[in-house]
Each structure stands twice: as structure tokens, then as C-alpha cells.
Amino acid sequence: MEFEENGIGEECGVFGCVAAGEWPTQLEVAQVLTLGLVALQHRGQESAGIVTSNGASPPTYTAHKGMGLVNTAFAPEALLKLRYGNLGICHTRYSTTGFSELENCQPFVVDTLHGKIAVAHNGELVNAHALRKRVMRHGVGLSTSSDSELITQLLALTPPMEEQDAPNWVARIKNLMTETPTSYSLLVMFKDVVYAVRDPYGNRPLCIGRIVPVSKMHSSGAGEEDTEGWVVSSESCSFQSIGAKYYREVLPGEIVQISKHGVKSLSVVPRPEGDLPAFCIFEYVYFARPDSIFEGQMVYTVRQRCGRQLAIEAPTDADVVSTVPESATPAALGYAQQSGLPYIEVLCKNRYVGRTFIQPNTRLRQLGVAKKFGALTDNFAGKRVVLVDDSIVRGNTISPIIKLLKEAGATEVHIRVASPPIRYPCYMGINIPTKEELIANKPEFQDIAGYIGAASVQYLTVEGLVSAVQEGIASLKEKDERISSSNKSEKRVGHCTACLTGKYPVELEW
């Protein structure tokens, strides 16, 4: 809960769709793209954009971009002009680099020697400053402050191994991956195909789905011949609402071509020898929607395991377990299951507070969290409460909630945090406050329970978090026989914990 209150945010969501079979298609590609973005809205609420193509030679690209939520950015008349697309990519943005302006809204479209390309990007380049200088030395001007435009221009540059008469997109993408090791998941649209790309460390998520007839959505009998289209998304949670079934993940370092003929793996770019994958562990902790699947396991299940591990590491004498609605609910349920304590609700959330035109006067400031939460007093009056949260970032949000519960009758409030303390900034696409702002780096952290008014405070350890995440992966290493890869390192498991440990998966360049 404190993530959303304190400005820690995911960077972006990307989504693409390619209609299968004969073109022009009967599949409403623009509608699929819009619904896909709505399902990824939690990954960015700042702006949204769609680019569709008819896939002809040369293709006609149609684009629409807007600020705000997807439903605000795309009015019905905007979707009408996109309706003739046979394929398209789209993007919803939360800026970690670049200003919050329409010019930074993706996808970016640029002309290359061989025609237009459109690019949508999720992540943040660790060596962006050096790359910007390199691109500008080629005489290329950059019109925005976004890493994503930089990626687009790097792809537009002709690599040394390419012939003049035909673009070699695998070579161009490999050239990009050589220039910058992380962090990105990319969608690149050129003519009649979409290329789906994950950086060699797999830091950002990307997966593929298959649109099937609604009648076969929940049956195992839907074969390849039933495919109506292919979709690619930052998270699999977007698939069900558009009638798609989960197909597989894009592997770390993999370049996948998606066309009306199907999905084809073109190449896997390896990491430096000995380096493990570095999938962002906070996708599991907070950023992803609970019904998404990463590495063969559902996020909700992982969060429950985190709660159970937390109960093992940090038990307490209490009467009930609860949570601050609602991102930590799976962890709270896991804690309750492991500890044998009953799970109950102690807070009722007003979902419609948000930003308001009402200016906070002194009285409203004093009411504080009472504007957002109501205490369900009958459930916990006279009882000792374990309150499970997903984070304590600055400590200024949980404190008034504890005060509210104690004033409403809780005899003790014990805080249990289903993730380790955040101590370091992220340079790979997550917006985290400065090191000095984080409560774990302040003197008050030595007595954080006294600082926030709790009876006790304990966090899940880094080892406990990694164990809870990787427990479900161990039995899934032989999955996905549809891909044959000689790169055995791709079967190894690794996660980025840099914001917790300060150990970044790659050397940072400034």
C-alpha cells in the first residue's frame, strides 16, 4: 500500500496484436489493443498511445496518443481511425526518464532507410547518457528526453553487418542489445510483423498469448488452426479480457517474430558468461497484477508464499491478522494460514478519494487517513492485530493507520512487512525515492516501531523473499518444449534485488 502512497511506480506497459490468417482481418485489432492496455493500466496512468498498420508494402501507419488513463485518451472517434489495422502495438506510460508530456508518449514512429518502424519500450537503459552522445555523433537529433526514442533511433541506424538493399532486423536488434545490456522489453513493428524483444537479463517481463474463439477459451481442444490472432504483453493478466490464452514467455535475450503466420523464435542473445538472469523481484512483490503469470507461477501464489515465509520468520502473539487494502492481501492470507490466526478485515477503503478539488484545510489534514479508510471496529476492538503490508517506504503513511486502529479499539498493532527494507534507488525502470528519503536509511529506522507507533515491526528477509519466489520455479524448469535452445544458461534462475541489497546485475554507467 505504501508504494502507491509514496510515488513508487512501475514504469510502463507494452502490448501488441497481430491478426492471424487472411488480411484484411475480421479481428478488431484496435479494440483488442485498447482492452489490452486497460488491463495494464496499473503499470502506468500518465499517457497512452496506439499505432496500427495495415501491413501492406509500403504499410500505412495510423497513430493516436493522449494524456491520462486509457479510457480518457481514447475516445470512440479515435478508435474509428485505427480500425483498419491488421496489426498494432501500444503503450501505457509512467515516466521514470523523460518529462510527463505528450511528446514523450509512445509508441515512437520513425522513418528509416527501409521504411517506417514503430517502437514501444518498457524499462530504463542503464547507459542512456553514453548512448545519447553516440547517437548524436551520427548526426541524429533527439526530440524528446525519453530512453524509448533513443532505442528507436539506435534501431534506425544501419549496423555494420547489414546489406544496403534490405534491412536485417535481427542484426539491428542484436546490435542494440550489444550496445545496452538492460533494462528493456521491446515491441518493434515493421511492415507486416512485430518483433518482441527482452534484454539478456530478462529484467522486465514480456509474454505471448493466442486469441482463440470464445467457445474454446476454457477448453484444451483449441489447436493452432483455431488461432484468430497473436498478442504480446508485459503481463498475462491482459489476455483473458480479450479472449486470449497464455502461450509462453519471451525468454531473456530472445528475439521473437510475430506475424499472421505465427510465432517464430529468431535468436537468443546470451549474457556474459556466468551472469544469472535478473528479473525484477518487485514485479512479484507489488507491481504486477495478482493474476499475472511469471516464470510459470501466478503472482498471487507467490505473494501468499511470502506471507507464509514472513510468519515463519516473524511470528508474534496476536489475535487476528489483517492488511491495509489491498495489494498485500495475499501475503496477509498466507501469514494467517501459516500462523493459524484468523484473517479478518479491519479497514474499509474509500476507492473514490483519489485526487480531489477540495483544498485540504487544517481540519481535513487532521482527519488524515480517515478520509481514505474507515475502521471496521466490531472486527478487532479489544484484540491484538497483526497488520501485513507490502512495504514501508517513508513511514508517513502507515503511522496514521496504526493510530486510527488503536483509537478504534485495537489493544496492540504489530506490523509485518512482506518485503525487505528498500535501501537503494533503482536505475532500471522503477521510480523509487532518493536514498536519503527511504526510512530504512534514516536514524529513525533503529526504532521504527516507536517512530510509527507500532507494538513491533519486522520485515521479510532478502533470503526469505528469494526463497518464496524461487520455490515455485524449481519444478518448472522443463516447461515449454516448443522452444529448443542450446543456451543452457537460460534455464538458470536469478532475480534482481538491487533496491534491497545494492548489488546491481550490471555495472552502471553515468
N, C-alpha and C positions, 0 to 999 in steps of 0.2 A: 504493500500500500504506500509506503513512504517513497517508493520510486516515482510514482505519478505525482505525489505532492511536492517533490523536490527537484523536478526537472530532469531526472534521469530517464532518457528515452532511447528507443530503438531508432535506427537511422532511416530506414526506408523499407518499402516492399515492392517487389517486381512481379509481373505476371505477363504471360504471353499465351496466345492461342493460334493454332494453325488448323484450318478445316481440312478434313480428310476427304479423299475421293475426288470427284469431278468438280471443277470450278467453272462458272460462279457457283458458290455453295448455297445450300438452303440453311446452313447453320448461321444464326445471328451472332456473328463474331463480336460486333461492338457490344452487344448485350452481355455476352459471356465475359468480355474484358471488364466491363463495368461491375458486374456481380463479383468477379474475382477480386477486384480492388476493394470493394466494400468489405469483403471477408478479411482483407489485410489492413483495414483501417487502423487497427491498434498499432501498426508499425509506423504510422505517420499520418498526421492530420493537418499538415501545413499547406500542401498543394497536391494536385493530381494531374496526370496527363495520359492521353492515349494517342497512339499513332497506328493507323491501319494502312494496309496495302492491298491492291487488287492482285498482286503477284505477277502482273504482266511483264513483258520485256519491251520497252522500259516500264517499270511499275509506276502507278500513281499513288503517292502517299497523301493521306489526309490526317491532320492532327488537330487535337483540341486540348487545351490546358486551362487550368483555373486554380485559384487560391481556395483554401479551406477544405472541408470534407468532400468526399466523392459526390455525395448527393447534392451538394451545393455547387460543385464545379461543373457537373454535367447535367444541364437541363435537357428535357426531351428533344428540343430542336438541335442541340449539339450532337446528340446521338444519331439523329437523322442523317447528318452529313457524313457520318462514319459507317453507314450501314452497308456500303458496297464492298467492304473489306473481306478478303478471303483469309487474311492472317493479320496479326497485330501484336503490339507489345504495349505495356502500360506501367505506371509507376505512381506510388503514393509516397510523399516525402516528409521526413523530419530532418531538418538540416543539422549536420554536425560540422560540415565545412560549407562555406558559402552563405550568403545572406538569405533571409526569408523574403524572396522576391519572385515574381512570375518568370523573370529571365532565367532563374536557376531551376525552374520546373522541368522535369524530364517527362518523356524521353527526349534526347537531343537528336536532331536530324542534321546531317552534313552532306555536302556533295564531295565525292571522291573522284579519282581519275576514271573509275569504272561505274559510277552512278551513286545514288543516294544510299546512305545507311542510317538506321535509327538505333540508338543505344539507350538502354535503361540499366542502372547500376545501383547495387546495394552494398555499402561498405565505405571504407575510407583508406586511401593509399598512404602507406607509412612513409613513402619517399616522394610525396607530391611536390614539395618545393623544388627538388632537384629535377624532377620530370618537367615541371612548368618551364624551367630555364632551357631544358633540352629542346622542347617543342618550339619555343620562341626563337632559338638559334636556327631552326629550319625556316624561319620567316613566317611562322604561323601565329596569328594573333588570337588571343583568347578573350571572349566577350563576357564571360562570367567568372565567378570565383569558385565554381564547383569542380570537385575532382572528376565528376562524370563527364564534363565537357573535355577535360584533359584526356580521359580514356578514349573518348570518341575521336579526338584529333590524333592520338597515337595510333589508333586503328586505321585512320585515313592515310597515314604515312606508308609509303611503299617500302617493304622490308628488302634487304639485300638479295635474298634468295628468290624473289618473285620475278617472273617474266613480265615484260611490259604489256603484253596484249590481253592478259587475263588475271583477275585477282585471285590470289591464293589465301583464302580467309583463315585456313588453319595456320599457315605460316605467319600471318599478321597477328593472330591471337596468341600464338606461341611467342612471337616477338614481344608482345605486350607483357606476357607472363614472365618473360626473361627480364624485362625492364623493371617490373614491380612484383614482388613475391606475394603480397597480401595488402589489403583485405578487400575482396570483391566477389560478388556473384553478378554475372552479366547476362543480359539478353541483347543480342545483336541481330537486327533484321536487315536482310539484303535480298532484293528481288523476291523470290518465292520461298525463302527459307528463314528460319530463326535458329541462331546458334545460341545454345545455353552453355555458360562457362562458369566454373568455380575455381577460385585460386588454389594453388597446390597445397595450401594448408587447410583448405575447407573451412575457413573461419566463419563464413556466412552461409546460411542454408539455401538450398535450391533443390526442388524435386519436380517430377514429371507425373502428369495424370492423363487418363484416357477417357474422353467423352463417349458414353455409350447410351443406347436408348433407355429411357426412364424405366421401362418394364424390366430391364436387365441390370439395373443399378445394384440390386442386392442379391443377384444370383451369380453362381460361379460359372454359369454357362456362357458368359459373354466372351466370345473369341475376338481375335484381331479383325475378322471380317465385319464385326459389329461396330467398329470404331467410327464415330462421327467426327472426331477431331482430337487434337492433342493439345494439352495445356502444360505450362511450366510455371512454377510459382515459388515464392520464398517459403511458403508454408502449405502443407497439405490441407489445412483447415478450409481453404478456399474451394476444394474440389466438390464437396457434397452439394453445395448450393447451386452448382452449375451442371450437375448430373455427370460428374467425372469420378472415375475410380483411381485410387492411388496405383501408380505403375512402378516407380523406383526413384531413388535419389540420384542426383548428379554427383559423381564421385569427386573428391578433392583433386584438382588439376585436370579434370576431364573437360573435353570439348565435345558437345553433342549437337548433331544437326537434326532439326525437326522440320519435316516437310509434309506435304499432303500424302506422301508415300509411307511415312512412318518415322521412327526414331532410329538414329544411327550414331554410334559412338565413333568419333573420328580419331581421337588421340587422348592420352593421359600424360600430362606433363609432370614429371617427378619432382619431389622436394630434394633439397640437398641431402646427401647420404647421412642417415642416422636421425634425421629430424622426424618427429612424430606429427600426425595431423594436429590441428589446433582449433577445433570447432569451439565457438564461444559458449562457455558453460552457462552464461546468464540467459541464453535462449531457453534453457530448461528452467532456470530459477524464476524468471519473471517475464521476459519479453514475448515469448511465443504464446499463442492461444493454447489452452489446455488440451484441445482435441487434435492438435497437430502431431505428426509423427516425424521424429528424427532418429536416424541410426537404428531403425526398426522398432522403436518403442514410443509409446504415447507419452506426451509431456505430462499429462495429468498423473499417470502412474509413477513417473519419476519424482514428481513433487510429493506424492504420497510416501514414497520411499525415503525422501529427505526428511519428512516429518517423523517417520518411524526411527530413522537413524538419530534424529535430534532427541527423541525420547530416551534412546539408549545412552546417549552422551550426556544429556542434561535433564535427568528426572527431577521431580520436586514433589513435595507433599502438597496436594491441592484437591479440590472437589470436582472441578469441571474444566474442560478445555474449550477454547473458542478462538476466534480470529477477528481481525479487522476486515470487513468485507472489501474485496472478495478474492483477490489474487492469491492469498495464502491459504484459502480454504482447503485445498487438497492436502497441504502439509499439516494443517491442524487436524484433519481427519486421520492422517497417518499417525500423528503424535497420540491422539486419543486411542486408536486401535492398539498401539504398542504399549501404552501406559495402563490401559484398562480403565481409564477415566471416561465419563460420558462427555460427548461433544454436544454443546448447546450454543445457540446464538445469543450474544449479549448486546449487539448493536444492530440497529436498523438504519440503512443508508438512504439518504435522500438523493436519488440519482439525477435530480434536475437542478441541483445548485449551480454547478459549473461556474462560468464567468457571468457576473450579473451587472446590471446598470446601477444597482443600488450602491452608493458610495458608503464604505464602512465607517460609521461614526464610532465614538468611544464605546457606546453600549454594545454595538454589534461586534466590535473587536473583543470585548469582554466575554461575549457568548461563545466565541471561537468555534470549536468543533461541534457545538450544539446545533449550529446551522446545517451541518452535514450529517450528523449521526444522532439517532435517538436511542436512549438506553432501554433495553428490554428488562427492566428491573426485576420482574417476577421470576426471571430465569436464574438470577445469580445473587440476589440480596442475601447477605449473611454467609456467603460462600467464598472460598479461595479460588481465584480464577487464574488459569494458565492462558495467556493471550499469545497466540502464534502469529508472527508477522514475517514477511519475506525479506525485510531489510530495516535497518536503522541507519539512515544516511547522515542527516544533520542532527537528529534527535528532537527537532522542534515540532514534529507532528504527533509522535507517539505520546509525548508528555501530557498534552491536554486530554487525550483519550483516557489515559490512566486516571487522571484527575476526575473525569466525568464518571468513570466506573466506580471509583471509590466513593464519590459523593452520592452515587445511586445505590450504594449498599454493599459493594464488594469489600470483604474484610482484608484481602490481600490480592495484589495483581502481580503475577510473575510473567516476565516477558521472555519468550523463547523465539529466537530468530533462525529461520530455516535456510540461512546462507551465512558464510563467514563475513567478518567485517571488511568493508571496502576501504582500501588504504591508498590505492594508486589510480591515476587517471587512465582512461582507455584512449589509445591512438588508432583504433581500428574500427571506428564507426559507432561507438556508443557515447552518448552525451553524458558525461559524469562531471560533477562539480570539481573545482580545483582541489588539489591535495590538502590545502590549508582549510577548506570548508568542511571536509569529511570529519565526522565526530570521532572516528577511530584514530585520527591523528592529533586530537586535541587533549590537553591535560585532563579535561572532564571525563575522558574515557576510563581513567583509572578507577573512578567511582561512578560509572554510568548509571547504575541503579539509583543512587542518590540523586544524580543530576536530573533524571527524568521522572523520579517519584515512584519507582517500582520496588517491590519487595526483593526481587532478584532479576538479573538479566544474564542470559547465556546464549551464545551463538553456536551454530553448527560449525564444526572444524572444516578446514580445506580438505583434509583426508576423508572426512565423513561425506562431504558433498561429492567428491570424485568417486568414492565407493558407491554411493547411491545412484549416481548417473551411469557408471560403467557396469553395474551389476546386471542390467538388462541387456547389455550389448554382448556379453560373453557368449551367450547361447545362440547368437545370430550371425556369427562370422561366416557361415557357409551360405548365407542368403543370396538371392539374386543370381541365379545360374544363367540368366540371359546375357550377362556381361562376362566375357572371358578376358582377364587382364593378367599379363605376365608380371606386372609390377606388384610384387608381394607386399610391399610396404603399405599399400592401400588398405590391407586387411588389418593393419595395426590401429590401435585406438589411442587417441590423445585429445586433450581439451585445453583451451586457453583459459588460464586462471590469472592472467597478468594483473587485473584490477585488485586481486586478493593477495598476490604474492610478490608482484613487481617483476616477475620473470616473463618477459615478452618472448613470443615464439621466434621473432626475427630481430635483428639489430635495427634500431630506429635511426632514421636519417633526418637531419634538420637543415 
